[in-house]
Amino acid sequence: MRLPDDVVIPDGKITRYLLLPKPRSDKSKFLAKAGFTLNNPDELKLALQKQAISNDAIEERSDQYGTFYQVQGELVGVNGVWLSIISIWLHRRIDRKFQFVTLVPYKES
């Protein structure tokens, strides 16, 4: 299954979570390899949307909020570097929209 074009990616998820350096679970250094920084949050948002709608989504689990999906694929950076990631999406029960939850680097085993 593919996610629709109108996925929801909250601005705060980009600027206050993914691109903000943290002592633990820091994703900003990983994303900086592809040129994503707090100076260009809209570029990361667009890249996440493209990654989500261009690859198959696999159902992971459900809870009271909805159903979670994983999308494995490449995140194309502003500097041309490609990052392999798994993005996590919630198909919200309340309004049936798909909302971005998080991403993790993908390492093949």
C-alpha positions as CSV (number, residue, x, y, z in Angstrom):
1,M,0.0,0.0,0.0
2,R,1.1,3.5,-0.7
3,L,0.4,6.5,1.5
4,P,-1.6,9.4,0.0
5,D,-0.1,12.7,-1.1
6,D,-1.7,14.6,1.7
7,V,0.3,13.2,4.6
8,V,0.6,15.4,7.7
9,I,4.0,16.4,8.9
10,P,3.8,18.8,11.9
11,D,6.3,21.6,11.7
12,G,7.3,21.0,15.4
13,K,8.2,17.5,14.6
14,I,10.8,18.8,12.2
15,T,12.2,21.9,14.1
16,R,11.8,20.8,17.7
17,Y,12.5,17.0,17.3
18,L,14.4,15.9,14.2
19,L,16.7,18.9,13.5
20,L,17.2,19.9,17.1
21,P,20.5,18.5,18.6
22,K,19.9,16.4,21.7
23,P,22.0,14.5,24.2
24,R,20.0,11.3,23.6
25,S,18.3,10.0,20.5
26,D,19.8,12.7,18.4
27,K,18.7,12.5,14.8
28,S,20.0,16.0,13.7
29,K,23.6,14.7,13.1
30,F,22.3,11.9,10.9
31,L,20.1,14.3,8.9
32,A,22.9,16.8,8.6
33,K,24.9,14.3,6.5
34,A,22.3,15.0,3.8
35,G,22.3,18.8,4.3
36,F,19.2,19.0,6.5
37,T,19.5,21.7,9.2
38,L,17.3,24.1,11.1
39,N,18.0,26.5,8.3
40,N,16.0,24.5,5.8
41,P,13.2,22.6,7.6
42,D,10.9,22.7,4.6
43,E,13.4,20.8,2.5
44,L,13.3,17.9,5.1
45,K,9.5,18.0,5.2
46,L,9.3,17.7,1.4
47,A,11.9,14.9,1.4
48,L,9.9,13.0,4.0
49,Q,6.7,13.4,2.0
50,K,8.4,12.1,-1.1
51,Q,9.9,9.1,0.8
52,A,6.5,8.3,2.3
53,I,4.5,8.4,-0.9
54,S,7.1,6.7,-3.2
55,N,7.5,3.5,-1.2
56,D,5.3,0.7,0.1
57,A,3.9,1.2,3.6
58,I,3.7,-1.9,5.8
59,E,1.3,-2.1,8.7
60,E,3.0,-2.4,12.0
61,R,0.4,-2.3,14.8
62,S,-2.7,-0.6,16.0
63,D,-3.8,1.1,19.2
64,Q,-6.5,3.5,20.4
65,Y,-5.1,6.3,18.2
66,G,-5.0,4.4,14.9
67,T,-2.7,2.1,12.9
68,F,1.0,2.6,12.6
69,Y,2.9,2.0,9.3
70,Q,6.6,1.7,8.4
71,V,7.9,3.0,5.1
72,Q,11.5,1.9,4.2
73,G,13.3,3.9,1.5
74,E,15.7,6.7,0.7
75,L,15.6,10.2,1.9
76,V,17.2,12.4,-0.7
77,G,19.2,15.2,0.8
78,V,19.6,18.8,-0.3
79,N,23.3,18.1,-1.0
80,G,22.6,15.0,-3.1
81,V,23.4,12.5,-0.3
82,W,20.8,9.7,0.1
83,L,20.0,8.4,3.6
84,S,18.3,5.0,4.0
85,I,15.5,5.4,6.6
86,I,12.4,3.8,7.9
87,S,9.7,6.4,8.5
88,I,6.9,5.7,10.9
89,W,3.3,7.0,10.2
90,L,0.1,6.9,12.1
91,H,-3.2,6.5,10.2
92,R,-5.2,8.5,12.7
93,R,-8.5,6.9,13.7
94,I,-10.1,10.3,14.4
95,D,-9.8,11.8,10.9
96,R,-8.2,9.0,8.8
97,K,-5.2,11.2,7.9
98,F,-1.7,9.8,7.9
99,Q,0.7,11.7,10.3
100,F,4.4,11.5,10.5
101,V,5.6,10.0,13.8
102,T,9.4,9.5,13.5
103,L,12.2,8.2,11.4
104,V,15.1,5.8,12.1
105,P,18.2,5.1,10.1
106,Y,17.9,1.9,8.2
107,K,20.7,-0.6,8.4
108,E,20.5,-3.8,6.4
109,S,21.3,-6.8,8.4
